[in-house]
């Protein structure tokens, strides 16, 4: 249920011009393209976000993280968050 809420929150807060629903399959590819070179193990990134996940604030945590860390853009960030939320 928490994962569904995260994806829904991302969709509802999407900037204009962004697709309505984040796509985890696209997020997997976006992670490989934008993140995997340095963050080979997504499980490690997921573990780092444990506090944010416990507070059901993963989408906000990831958005803030990506805004200052090689920002792939809002759609890619939403897709990556959707994919990571499944981990």
SVG drawing of the C-alpha trace seen along z (x, -y; Angstrom):
<svg xmlns="http://www.w3.org/2000/svg" viewBox="-3 -23 34 28">
<polyline fill="none" stroke="black" stroke-width="0.4" points="0.0,0.0 2.8,-2.4 4.4,-1.9 1.1,-2.7 0.8,-5.9 4.4,-6.9 3.6,-6.4 0.3,-8.2 2.0,-11.1 4.5,-11.4 1.8,-11.4 -0.2,-14.1 2.7,-16.4 4.1,-16.0 5.1,-19.3 3.3,-20.3 4.4,-18.4 5.3,-15.4 3.5,-12.1 0.7,-11.4 2.0,-8.1 5.6,-7.2 6.6,-4.0 8.8,-1.5 10.0,0.2 11.2,-3.1 12.7,-3.8 14.8,-0.7 16.3,-1.8 16.6,-5.4 18.5,-4.1 20.9,-2.2 21.5,-5.2 21.7,-7.9 22.7,-6.2 24.2,-2.7 27.6,-3.9 28.3,-5.1 25.4,-3.4 25.8,0.2 23.7,1.7 20.3,0.1 19.8,2.1 22.4,-0.1 20.5,-3.3 17.3,-1.8 18.9,-0.9 20.2,-4.6 16.6,-5.7 15.3,-3.5 14.3,-6.4 12.5,-8.2 10.7,-4.9 9.7,-4.4 8.1,-7.9 6.4,-7.1 8.2,-10.1 10.4,-8.2 9.2,-10.3 10.1,-13.6 13.4,-12.2 14.3,-11.0 13.2,-14.2 15.4,-16.3 18.3,-13.9 18.1,-14.0 17.7,-17.8 21.2,-18.1 22.8,-14.9 23.0,-14.6 19.4,-15.6 18.0,-13.4 14.9,-15.6 11.5,-15.3 10.0,-12.5 13.1,-10.3 13.3,-11.0 9.6,-10.0 10.2,-6.8 13.3,-6.0 11.5,-6.5 8.7,-4.2 11.2,-1.5 13.1,-1.9 9.8,-1.8 9.4,1.8 12.7,2.8"/>
</svg>
